[in-house]
Amino acid sequence: MTLNDFLKRVSEKDKDKMIIYREGEGWSNVNIHVREHEITITCDDNAIFSDDK
């Protein structure tokens, strides 16, 4: 999916909302890398914020 494809699915009124990426239990910090031909989002392995405490 390209960034344009993603943005077409988001209404103008929703563009100020946060993006929350969930993978399993708890929260993880994410890293965003913008390169010439791609935007890569990766997660740190350590879940610093956990919702089980």
N, C-alpha and C positions, 0 to 999 in steps of 0.2 A: 504494500500500500504506500502510495506517495503521500507527502504532506498535504498536497492539494486534495487528494482523495479523502484524507482524514478531515480536513477543514470543511469540505462540502457536507459532511455529516453533522457538523456542529452549527447550531443556529447562532445568529449574531448576538442574541441576548445571553447565550451560554458561554461565550468566548472569555468571559472574566472568571469563570469557575476554575477550581483547581483540578488537575489531573491526578488521580490516585491510582497507582499501579499496585495491585495485590497479587501476591504469589504465595499461597499457603498461609501459614500462621504468622501473625505479627506484621511489622512494617520493616522495610529496608530502605536505606539511602539509595538514591539512583544517581547515575552519572550520565550526562548528555554530551555527546561528542558530535559536532557538526563538521562534516568533511566535504570534499568537493562534490561527491555524488550521493551522499547518504547522511542520515541523522541516526546515530546509534544510541540506544538507551540500554544501559547495563545496570545491574544491581550488585551492591556489595554483598558478600557472603554473610556478613554478620548482621543479624537483625537487631539493631540498636534499640528500636522502639518495639515493644511487644504489648499486645492487648490482653495477655493472660496474667498480668500482675496487678 
